Amino acid sequence: MSEYTIYHNPRCSKSRQTLTLLKEADIEPNIVLYLETKPDAKHIRNLLDKLDIGARALLRSGEDAYKENNLADKSLDDKQLIAAMASHPKLIERPIVVHGDRAVLGRPPENVLSLMKG
């Protein structure tokens, strides 16, 4: 089992580029197709803790579900935003690469290099 996990959307160019960077470094990550295997709220909270960011920073504001669920409303707290991401995983920014107790967003893909350095 790999020490790295990527939350991956194969249709996303940044996600594909990040996966390529990992493989070029001889890392075969566990691949989680998060649109098919929806993470629950607890799992998303865990990812946010590893990323060391708030829920709003993980939201994709260009998605229809963002507008439909009025997620631009600044009064919504992390719990509400996480619940929205659990219900609509397309709202989750991608890719996320996890190594141990740390994670990075692969935007840009080169961000993953910091995880490889320890």
C-alpha positions in Angstrom: 0.0 0.0 0.0 1.3 3.4 -1.0 2.2 6.1 1.6 0.6 8.6 -0.8 -3.1 9.1 -1.7 -4.5 11.3 -4.4 -8.1 12.5 -4.5 -8.3 12.4 -8.2 -10.7 13.4 -11.0 -9.3 12.0 -14.3 -11.2 14.6 -16.3 -9.2 17.4 -14.6 -5.9 18.4 -16.3 -4.4 19.6 -13.0 -5.3 16.3 -11.4 -3.7 14.3 -14.2 -0.6 16.5 -14.1 -0.2 16.0 -10.4 -0.6 12.2 -10.8 2.0 12.3 -13.5 4.4 14.2 -11.2 4.0 11.5 -8.5 4.6 8.7 -10.9 7.7 10.4 -12.4 9.0 10.4 -8.8 8.4 6.6 -8.7 5.4 7.1 -6.4 2.4 4.9 -7.1 -0.3 6.6 -5.0 -3.5 5.2 -3.8 -6.1 6.8 -6.2 -9.4 7.8 -4.7 -11.9 8.7 -7.4 -13.8 11.0 -5.0 -16.7 11.7 -7.4 -17.5 8.0 -7.4 -16.5 7.3 -3.7 -18.0 10.3 -2.0 -16.1 11.3 1.1 -18.3 11.9 4.2 -18.2 15.0 6.3 -15.8 13.5 8.8 -13.4 12.5 6.0 -13.5 16.0 4.5 -12.8 17.5 8.0 -9.8 15.2 8.3 -8.5 16.4 4.8 -9.0 20.0 5.8 -7.0 19.5 9.0 -4.2 17.9 7.0 -4.3 20.7 4.4 -4.4 23.2 7.3 -7.1 25.3 5.6 -10.8 26.2 6.3 -13.6 24.7 4.4 -14.2 27.7 2.2 -10.7 27.4 0.8 -11.5 24.0 -0.5 -14.7 25.0 -2.3 -14.9 25.2 -6.1 -16.9 28.4 -6.6 -17.5 27.9 -10.3 -19.6 24.8 -9.8 -23.4 24.9 -10.3 -23.9 23.4 -6.8 -22.0 26.4 -5.4 -24.6 28.8 -6.8 -27.6 26.5 -6.3 -26.8 26.1 -2.6 -25.9 29.8 -2.0 -22.5 28.9 -0.7 -21.1 32.4 -1.3 -23.1 33.3 1.8 -20.4 34.3 4.3 -22.6 33.4 7.3 -22.2 29.7 6.5 -19.8 28.0 8.8 -17.3 25.2 8.1 -19.8 22.5 9.2 -22.4 23.7 6.7 -19.8 24.0 3.9 -18.4 20.6 4.6 -21.9 19.1 4.5 -22.4 20.7 1.1 -19.1 19.2 -0.1 -20.1 15.8 1.2 -23.4 16.0 -0.7 -21.9 17.5 -3.8 -18.2 16.2 -4.2 -17.8 18.3 -7.4 -17.5 21.2 -5.0 -14.2 19.8 -3.6 -11.1 21.4 -5.1 -8.8 18.9 -6.7 -6.5 17.2 -6.6 -5.6 16.6 -3.0 -2.5 14.6 -2.3 -2.0 13.2 1.2 1.2 11.8 2.8 1.0 10.9 6.4 -0.5 13.8 8.4 0.1 16.4 5.7 -1.7 17.2 2.5 -1.5 19.7 -0.4 -3.7 20.8 -3.2 -2.2 20.1 -6.6 -2.9 23.6 -7.8 -0.4 24.1 -9.2 0.7 20.4 -9.6 4.2 21.4 -8.4 2.8 21.9 -4.9 3.1 18.1 -4.4 6.9 18.4 -4.5 6.8 19.8 -0.9 5.2 16.6 0.3 7.9 14.5 -1.4 10.7 16.5 0.4 9.3 15.5 3.8 
